[in-house]
Amino acid sequence: MKELTINTNQKLTLDSREVAELVGKRHDHLMRDIERYSQYISKSNDPKVGAVENFFIKSTYVDAKGQTRPNYRITKKGCEFIAHKLTGEKGTLFTAAYINRFHEMEEGLK
């Protein structure tokens, strides 16, 4: 399960199951949190926030029983987002905006 992949958009991602393990949460609880964060980001019209796919990419995996289950591929920005552990719409949108800003500044230095 501990794999680092590059998805079709050329973004490095981690599997949400691994991230759940790393942050000490049950996977279904992390999925619930990500779905809430995604709703807040999706309904924002603020261009500083950006698209949900910059943070969390819906995906699936096949479990030990051969059944397809939902998960997320989480980008570096998404991992940073989760690390902040903020709750609520205001905290979610603020976190997304400042994460994007720091990444813009890092790109400007290159």
Buried (B, 14 or more C-beta within 10 A) or exposed (E): EEEEEEEEEEBEBBBBBBBBBBBEBEBEEBBEBBEBBBEBBEEBEEEEBBEBBBBBBBBEEEEEEEEEEEBBBBBBBBBBBBEEEBEEBEBBBBBBBEBBEEBEEEEEEE
